[in-house]
Each structure stands twice: as structure tokens, then as C-alpha cells.
Amino acid sequence: MAALHVYRSTLTRDEEDQLFLDDSFEQEKNAQAVIATKVGRVEPIVQISHWLVGAATVGVIAYYIWQTIFVQLHLI
């Protein structure tokens, strides 16, 4: 997940928040469109990784609680 965030930040490093360009800056518009496309492709993968990290965290917490309650108290 950290690698995805670093990759996304390197992509957006040259991205502008707002551009006001006339027709003579078509190359700049195209460069910004390419950056936005790349970020758009990475974003679903970042979202999936967030869900996986969240699920793993819930799993670890559930295992810890199960271990504490049942195993250490000798209920099994």
C-alpha cells in the first residue's frame, strides 16, 4: 500500500490543480490529461489495497480477542 501511495504521489507531482490555458498550450493540456489518466488507473488499486489492509486489521484484532478470551482463559 505504501508503494502505491508513493507511486501515486510521483504521478501527481507535476499535476496542476487548476489550469487556465489557451489553445497555444495544447501540449500542456495533453500532458495533464495523461497524468490524470494514469492516476485514474491507479486509484482503484489504491482503494482495493485500503480495503485489504482494513480487513487484515479486523482479522488481527479478532484473532487477538479470540486468543485472549478462549486460549488464555482455558475455555477451549
Secondary structure, 3 states (H helix, E strand, C coil): CHHHHHHHHHHHCCCCCCCCCCHHHHHHHHHHHHHHHHHHHHHHHHHHHHHHHHHHHHHHHHHHHHHHHHHCCCCC
